[in-house]
Amino acid sequence: MSLTFTRTTQSYDPETGLNTPTVTTITGSAIEVRGDPQRYRALDLDLSSQPTLFFAPTTYGETPQPGDVVVWPATNGSTYTVKDVARIAPDGVTIAARIVIGK
């Protein structure tokens, strides 16, 4: 299923004295997979309400980060926040990731 992760950061402009939001999106495809119970316990996450996604980015090397948000269609379009990312990067560049999302 196609997904888009969204990251909003603030950039300070010293000339205006204002913060300007910058939005970054990371697109790709994901499926829900079984979460690792040991990792969930170590991070104090709830296996029953925080799905793990196997995500492959459209653009080689792009990786969602904790704090990014995503709409997960399998839950009737609820918005989730990235809680944990385990990259699959055999050469140091992300080709896929296991991502835990939650409310």
C-alpha positions, 0 to 999 in steps of 0.5 A: 500500500502506498504511504507518505510520511510527513516531517515538519521542521522549523527554520529560523530567519534572522532577518525577519525574526520568524520561524518558517515551517519546512515540510518534507515528505517521504513516499513509498510502499508498506505492509503491516508485519509482526512486531518484535516483542523484545524491541517493543518491551525495550522501548515500552511500546504496546504491540497490540495498538502500535503496528509495525510496518515494513516500508520501502521508500520510493527514493533510494536512501530516504528514511522516515524518522521518529516524530514523522507522521503518516496516515495508515489506511488499514485503521480507517485513515487514522494518523500515527506518529513514527515511534521507532525505525529499524533501517535495513541498509546493507551498504549504509543506505536505507533500502527498507525499514521496519517502522513502528507507528503509534498514537 
